[in-house]
Amino acid sequence: MQQIKLFRGLETELARVEGQINQWLAEYGARVIQMSATLAPQSPAFGAQPASPSLMTHAPSDVLVVLLYEKT
């Protein structure tokens, strides 16, 4: 039976998210059928007041990884 698993993190934490996915795969023994990821659009940091529009800072974007898998 096919199932899904979601992993979430920030674009600044990609190594941590990759490690979390690899650890889960090794421990759970899943066979990945399909994997996809999305990177949320950047949005201004909460309360940010840039000196000019060209200096606007953004909060790190969310990353969502979706695995379609089967238990082996």
C-alpha positions, 0 to 999 in steps of 0.5 A: 500500500502506498503512503505519504510522508512529509518533511518540513524545514527552512531553506537555511536548514537543508542539511538537517532536513536531508539528514532527517529524511535519510535517517527516516528512510534507513530506520523505516525501511521505506521504498521511495516511489516518488519524491518532490519538494517545494520552496515557499516564496520569500516574504518580508521578515515580520516587522522588517523596516528596510532603509530602501526597497533594494535592501529589504531582507527576507525570512528564510523560506519554508521547504516541504518535501513529500515522499510517496513510499511503500513499506518494504 
